[in-house]
Amino acid sequence: MRLKFRGFVSQVRLIMQLHPHHYFDDTTHVGFVGTLLTGTAAAWFAPILKTSSPLLQDFNAFIVEFEAVFGDSDKARTSANKLRCLQQGTRSAIVYASEFRQLAYDVNWGEAALIDQFRCGLRDDVQDLLLTLADPSSFSEAITQAIRCDNRLFERRQEKKVTSNAQFWNSRPTTLPLVPQTTPVARPTSFGPAPMQIDAAKFKPLTKVEKLRRRTNNLCFYYGNPGHIAR
């Protein structure tokens, strides 16, 4: 199993620098690395320890030998190919710049080439905003500008979201729509013919002869029609 050699060695050196009272000479440095190795790397280290190899007393020589076995034998070409394909994508400019720096450490490109390749890998909106700034004088300044532009674009997107949400809530009606009122329809309380209403028009008094005729023929005293009786 091949190791991410450079990251591994960097972490080891950092731990040893933070604890100099524990790792105070080359022997303790090499021994510490040996305790971290597993699998194929541990199998490679076993003969060195068993034979008391001179590498145990020379940390720099040990690292060179270790890199020759587990490191990238052509890391400059590998890093250069990765740099040409590296893109920011949906990541922040900080994450993109960090990975770019790690790969740039292994190539012998000049500042101008690094700046040009770094900018080519940025998102389009970041590149557009960079056009409003002066050309960077160094690779570090190019990274600083890109991070600043990317952060400002992120802030602007957040501001638009807040404004959009505020407009949505402000456009909503604050009161419920009025329900049109309808005139209630009177419903009969009982089945059968409803009684005649005789107060809608003025009643004309009947003569005795007409009363007798209507009573004899079972006619209404109000309308003079058969089939109902006016109350």
Summary of the structure (lengths in Angstrom):
residues: 231
radius of gyration: 48.7
end to end distance: 113.2
largest distance: 152.5
contacts: 493
relative contact order: 0.06
helix: 58%
strand: 1%
